[in-house]
């Protein structure tokens, strides 16, 4: 049967009993039927494993692996070792999918012989129960004028044209094995190394311009909502990627793209972290990150977002508390200036309304309406 499997779906599962039936139904209901679904229960404490066992009994395409909780990366690596399909896809067990997702991605991958095929997704807010567009998942303006393509067609944009998550990408299994790609076993940011390494190693990357996956956000208990517990994982992932690029001998050609992306990614982690971890990330960014990635080895003109370069420079001159106090004063002054301008506009508006010109114009513009009403009454 293994030679008939077109796509191996690798699905880590951990405490998602609320969403798992929708996810599994969406996978098993795909129009592409020649698939295997390798579910790795990562030590769930809820009813997830029981749900998986029911699907395993009812559909021969489902395999369930179990084990202690070691995280999504270890689960993906374990599932990848069992996979025997022509292609691999790594899905999240709280997401849901368009019925033709696998078929469309598989067909396009076959037509182009792509190592990596990327399709579009959006976000589904689990709290507000609405869909949110995600145009940045594939930045059309950063793509080269060819499809498929590789990093040599866009060395400064290979880390920014798509996002470093795995769930919107289909991988040719022989490519993954030859490239010796593995997920980095971190609590968070654990797909970054795999994804960006694959984009650099791939000879052909293909884009499918269709919305095929819905990524659920604001899920209670999600690791992404508790990143303060693993506040430095992003740095470990960035280091591993940089080391791999150097090992491959391509870092010199990709350095500008990498450094620009790393600066943006470091600030994203700082601006989205909560609690006491904020100061830890602040100090890491000002210290080790700046030194390791050479943020100040280049001038301001080197950066696509020079404002981040300026911001980091200001941060290095102050402690975290001092910087935040300064930012608070700056924002208070900006707000004060905005309120002053609002009052000025109100005064200008009142002056206009009180002017003779405004009153005359109001009478003139009212005349057509009065005439129409008089004609109707007549």
C-alpha positions as CSV (number, residue, x, y, z in Angstrom):
1,X,0.0,0.0,0.0
2,X,2.9,2.4,0.7
3,X,3.6,3.0,-3.0
4,X,0.0,4.2,-3.4
5,X,0.1,6.8,-0.7
6,X,0.4,10.3,-2.2
7,X,0.5,12.4,1.0
8,X,1.4,11.5,4.5
9,X,-0.3,13.8,7.0
10,X,1.6,14.1,10.3
11,X,-0.6,15.4,13.1
12,X,0.7,16.0,16.6
13,X,-2.2,15.9,19.1
14,X,-2.2,17.4,22.7
15,X,-5.3,18.2,24.7
16,X,-7.5,19.3,21.7
17,X,-10.6,17.2,22.3
18,X,-12.8,20.2,21.5
19,X,-11.4,20.7,18.0
20,X,-10.1,17.3,17.1
21,X,-13.3,15.8,15.4
22,X,-13.5,18.8,13.1
23,X,-9.8,18.5,12.2
24,X,-9.9,14.8,11.6
25,X,-13.2,15.0,9.6
26,X,-11.6,17.7,7.5
27,X,-8.5,15.6,6.8
28,X,-10.3,12.3,6.1
29,X,-12.9,14.1,4.0
30,X,-10.2,15.5,1.6
31,X,-10.9,14.9,-2.1
32,X,-7.5,13.3,-2.3
33,X,-8.1,9.9,-0.9
34,X,-4.7,8.2,-1.2
35,X,-3.4,9.5,2.1
36,X,-2.2,8.2,5.4
37,X,-2.8,10.2,8.6
38,X,-0.2,9.6,11.3
39,X,-1.5,11.0,14.6
40,X,0.9,11.3,17.5
41,X,-0.8,11.7,20.8
42,X,1.7,13.7,22.9
43,X,0.6,12.6,26.3
44,X,-2.9,14.2,26.2
45,X,-4.7,14.4,29.6
46,X,-8.1,14.9,28.1
47,X,-10.2,12.7,25.7
48,X,-8.0,13.3,22.6
49,X,-6.5,9.8,22.6
50,X,-10.0,8.2,22.8
51,X,-11.2,10.2,19.9
52,X,-8.1,9.2,17.8
53,X,-8.7,5.6,18.6
54,X,-12.2,5.8,17.2
55,X,-11.0,7.2,14.0
56,X,-8.3,4.6,13.8
57,X,-10.9,1.8,14.1
58,X,-13.2,3.3,11.5
59,X,-10.6,4.3,8.8
60,X,-7.6,2.2,7.9
61,X,-5.7,5.3,6.7
62,X,-5.3,6.5,10.3
63,X,-2.4,5.4,12.5
64,X,-2.2,6.4,16.2
65,X,1.2,6.7,18.0
66,X,1.3,7.4,21.7
67,X,3.9,8.6,24.2
68,X,4.8,11.0,27.0
69,X,4.6,14.7,26.4
70,X,7.7,15.8,24.6
71,X,6.3,18.7,22.5
72,X,5.1,19.1,18.9
73,X,8.5,19.0,17.3
74,X,9.4,15.6,18.7
75,X,6.0,14.4,17.7
76,X,6.4,15.6,14.1
77,X,9.9,14.0,13.9
78,X,8.5,10.7,15.2
79,X,5.6,10.8,12.7
80,X,8.0,11.7,9.9
81,X,10.0,8.6,10.5
82,X,6.9,6.5,10.0
83,X,5.7,8.3,6.9
84,X,5.9,6.6,3.5
85,X,3.9,8.9,1.3
86,X,5.2,10.7,-1.8
87,X,4.7,14.0,0.0
88,X,4.6,15.2,3.6
89,X,2.4,17.7,5.3
90,X,2.5,18.8,9.0
91,X,-0.8,20.0,10.2
92,X,-2.0,21.4,13.6
93,X,-4.8,19.5,15.3
94,X,-6.9,22.6,16.1
95,X,-7.0,23.9,12.5
96,X,-9.5,23.0,9.8
97,X,-9.2,22.8,6.0
98,X,-10.8,23.2,2.6
99,X,-11.8,19.8,1.2
100,X,-9.5,20.2,-1.9
101,X,-6.5,21.4,0.1
102,X,-4.3,18.2,-0.4
103,X,-5.5,17.5,-3.9
104,X,-4.7,21.0,-5.2
105,X,-1.4,21.2,-3.4
106,X,-0.4,17.7,-4.6
107,X,-1.4,18.4,-8.2
108,X,0.6,21.6,-8.3
109,X,3.6,20.0,-6.7
110,X,3.5,17.2,-9.3
111,X,3.2,19.7,-12.2
112,X,6.2,21.7,-11.1
113,X,8.2,19.0,-9.4
114,X,8.5,21.3,-6.4
115,X,10.3,20.4,-3.2
116,X,8.1,22.7,-1.2
117,X,4.6,23.9,-2.2
118,X,3.0,26.7,-0.3
119,X,-0.6,27.7,-0.3
120,X,-2.7,30.4,1.4
121,X,-4.4,30.4,4.7
122,X,-6.4,32.7,7.0
123,X,-7.0,32.9,10.7
124,X,-10.1,31.9,12.6
125,X,-10.6,33.7,15.9
126,X,-11.9,31.1,18.2
127,X,-13.1,33.7,20.7
128,X,-14.9,36.1,18.3
129,X,-15.8,33.3,15.8
130,X,-14.8,35.2,12.7
131,X,-12.2,34.9,9.9
132,X,-9.3,37.2,9.5
133,X,-7.4,37.7,6.3
134,X,-3.7,36.9,6.3
135,X,-2.2,38.4,3.2
136,X,1.2,38.3,4.8
137,X,1.3,34.5,4.8
138,X,2.5,34.8,1.2
139,X,3.7,38.3,0.2
140,X,2.9,38.6,-3.4
141,X,5.0,41.7,-3.9
142,X,8.1,39.9,-2.7
143,X,7.8,36.9,-5.1
144,X,10.1,36.7,-8.2
145,X,8.6,36.7,-11.6
146,X,8.6,32.9,-11.9
147,X,6.9,30.0,-10.3
148,X,8.5,27.7,-9.2
149,X,11.6,29.5,-7.9
150,X,14.5,29.1,-5.4
151,X,16.4,31.3,-3.0
152,X,18.9,32.4,-5.7
153,X,16.0,34.2,-7.4
154,X,15.3,36.3,-4.2
155,X,18.2,36.0,-1.7
156,X,17.2,39.1,0.2
157,X,13.5,38.0,0.6
158,X,13.7,34.2,1.1
159,X,13.1,34.6,4.8
160,X,10.3,37.2,4.5
161,X,8.1,36.2,1.5
162,X,6.3,33.5,3.6
163,X,6.0,32.7,7.3
164,X,8.1,30.2,9.2
165,X,5.3,27.8,10.1
166,X,4.8,24.4,8.6
167,X,1.0,23.9,8.3
168,X,0.6,25.7,5.0
169,X,3.4,23.8,3.1
170,X,3.5,20.5,1.3
171,X,7.0,18.8,1.2
172,X,8.4,16.2,-1.2
173,X,9.4,13.4,1.2
174,X,12.5,12.4,-0.8
175,X,13.7,16.0,-0.6
176,X,13.1,16.2,3.2
177,X,15.1,13.0,3.7
178,X,18.0,13.9,1.4
179,X,18.2,17.3,3.1
180,X,18.1,15.6,6.5
181,X,15.5,18.1,7.8
182,X,14.3,17.7,11.4
183,X,12.2,19.9,13.6
184,X,14.1,21.6,16.4
185,X,12.8,20.3,19.8
186,X,11.9,23.6,21.4
187,X,8.8,24.4,23.4
188,X,7.9,27.3,20.9
189,X,9.4,28.5,17.6
190,X,10.1,24.8,16.9
191,X,9.1,24.8,13.2
192,X,11.3,27.9,12.3
193,X,14.5,25.9,11.7
194,X,12.8,23.2,9.6
195,X,10.8,25.6,7.5
196,X,13.5,28.2,6.6
197,X,16.2,25.5,6.1
198,X,13.8,23.8,3.7
199,X,13.3,27.1,1.7
200,X,17.0,27.5,1.3
201,X,17.7,23.9,0.5
202,X,14.8,23.6,-2.0
203,X,15.6,23.8,-5.7
204,X,12.0,24.4,-6.5
205,X,9.4,26.3,-4.4
206,X,5.9,26.5,-5.8
207,X,3.1,28.9,-4.8
208,X,-0.6,27.9,-4.9
209,X,-2.6,31.1,-4.9
210,X,-5.7,29.6,-3.2
211,X,-7.0,29.8,0.4
212,X,-6.9,26.2,1.6
213,X,-6.4,26.2,5.4
214,X,-7.9,28.0,8.4
215,X,-5.6,28.5,11.3
216,X,-7.3,28.8,14.7
217,X,-6.1,31.5,17.0
218,X,-6.9,32.5,20.6
219,X,-7.3,28.9,21.7
220,X,-7.3,28.6,25.5
221,X,-4.2,26.8,26.7
222,X,-2.3,27.2,23.4
223,X,1.5,27.3,23.8
224,X,1.6,30.5,21.7
225,X,-0.4,32.2,24.4
226,X,2.1,31.3,27.1
227,X,5.3,32.1,25.4
228,X,6.7,33.8,28.6
229,X,7.5,30.2,29.8
230,X,9.9,29.7,26.9
231,X,10.8,33.3,26.2
232,X,14.2,32.6,24.6
233,X,13.2,29.8,22.2
234,X,13.0,32.2,19.3
235,X,16.7,33.0,19.8
236,X,17.7,29.4,19.9
237,X,15.8,28.8,16.7
238,X,17.5,31.8,15.0
239,X,20.9,30.6,16.1
240,X,20.3,27.1,14.7
241,X,19.2,28.6,11.3
242,X,22.2,30.8,11.1
243,X,24.6,27.9,11.9
244,X,22.9,25.8,9.2
245,X,23.3,28.6,6.6
246,X,27.0,28.8,7.5
247,X,27.4,25.0,7.4
248,X,25.8,25.1,3.9
249,X,28.3,27.8,2.8
250,X,25.6,30.2,1.7
251,X,25.4,32.6,4.6
252,X,27.5,35.3,2.9
253,X,24.9,35.4,0.0
254,X,22.0,35.3,2.4
255,X,23.3,37.5,5.2
256,X,21.4,40.7,4.4
257,X,18.1,38.9,4.1
258,X,18.8,36.9,7.3
259,X,19.8,39.9,9.4
260,X,16.8,42.0,8.2
261,X,14.5,39.1,9.0
262,X,16.1,38.4,12.4
263,X,15.8,42.0,13.5
264,X,12.1,42.1,12.6
265,X,11.5,38.7,14.3
266,X,13.4,39.6,17.5
267,X,11.2,42.8,17.8
268,X,8.1,40.8,17.1
269,X,9.0,38.5,20.0
270,X,9.7,41.5,22.3
271,X,6.4,43.3,21.4
272,X,4.2,40.2,21.8
273,X,5.7,38.8,25.0
274,X,4.0,39.4,28.4
275,X,4.9,39.6,32.1
276,X,8.4,39.5,33.5
277,X,9.7,37.8,30.4
278,X,9.6,41.2,28.6
279,X,12.7,42.5,30.4
280,X,14.5,39.2,29.7
281,X,13.8,39.5,26.0
282,X,14.7,43.2,26.0
283,X,18.1,42.4,27.6
284,X,18.6,39.5,25.2
285,X,17.9,41.6,22.2
286,X,20.2,44.4,23.3
287,X,23.0,42.0,24.2
288,X,23.4,38.5,22.8
289,X,21.1,39.0,19.8
290,X,22.8,42.2,18.6
291,X,26.2,40.6,18.9
292,X,25.4,37.2,17.4
293,X,23.5,38.5,14.4
294,X,25.6,41.6,13.9
295,X,22.8,44.2,14.0
296,X,25.2,47.0,14.4
297,X,27.8,45.7,12.0
298,X,25.8,47.5,9.3
299,X,24.5,51.0,8.8
300,X,20.9,52.2,8.9
301,X,20.6,52.0,5.1
302,X,21.2,48.2,5.3
303,X,17.7,47.7,6.8
304,X,14.3,47.5,5.1
305,X,12.9,48.7,8.4
306,X,15.4,51.3,9.5
307,X,13.0,52.4,12.3
308,X,13.8,49.1,14.1
309,X,17.5,49.8,13.8
310,X,16.9,53.3,15.4
311,X,14.8,51.7,18.1
312,X,17.4,49.2,19.0
313,X,20.0,51.9,19.2
314,X,17.9,53.8,21.6
315,X,17.2,50.7,23.7
316,X,20.9,49.9,24.1
317,X,21.4,53.3,25.8
318,X,18.9,52.6,28.6
319,X,17.8,49.8,30.9
320,X,14.4,48.2,30.2
321,X,12.7,50.2,32.9
322,X,14.3,53.5,31.8
323,X,13.3,52.8,28.1
324,X,9.7,52.0,29.0
325,X,9.4,55.1,31.2
326,X,10.7,57.2,28.3
327,X,8.3,55.5,25.9
328,X,5.5,56.2,28.3
329,X,6.4,59.9,28.5
330,X,6.7,60.1,24.7
331,X,3.3,58.5,24.1
332,X,1.7,60.8,26.8
333,X,3.1,63.8,24.9
334,X,1.9,62.5,21.6
335,X,-1.6,61.9,23.1
336,X,-1.5,65.4,24.6
337,X,-0.6,66.9,21.2
338,X,-3.4,64.9,19.5
339,X,-6.0,66.2,22.1
340,X,-4.8,69.8,21.5
341,X,-5.2,69.4,17.8
342,X,-8.7,67.9,18.3
343,X,-9.7,71.0,20.3
344,X,-8.3,73.2,17.6
345,X,-10.3,71.5,15.0
346,X,-13.5,71.7,17.1
347,X,-12.9,75.5,17.4
348,X,-12.4,75.8,13.7
349,X,-15.5,73.8,13.0
350,X,-17.6,76.1,15.4
351,X,-16.2,79.2,13.7
352,X,-17.2,77.9,10.3
353,X,-20.7,77.1,11.4
354,X,-21.1,80.6,13.0
355,X,-19.9,82.4,9.8
356,X,-22.3,84.3,7.6
357,X,-21.0,82.3,4.6
358,X,-22.0,79.0,6.2
359,X,-25.5,80.2,7.1
360,X,-26.1,81.5,3.6
361,X,-24.9,78.3,2.1
362,X,-27.2,76.3,4.3
363,X,-30.2,78.4,3.2
364,X,-29.2,77.9,-0.5
365,X,-28.7,74.2,-0.2
366,X,-32.1,73.8,1.5
367,X,-34.0,75.6,-1.2
368,X,-34.2,72.6,-3.7
369,X,-35.7,70.5,-1.0
370,X,-38.3,73.0,-0.1
371,X,-39.3,73.5,-3.7
372,X,-39.7,69.7,-4.2
373,X,-41.9,69.4,-1.2
374,X,-44.0,72.4,-2.3
375,X,-44.5,70.8,-5.8
376,X,-45.6,67.5,-4.2
377,X,-48.1,69.2,-2.0
378,X,-49.4,71.2,-5.0
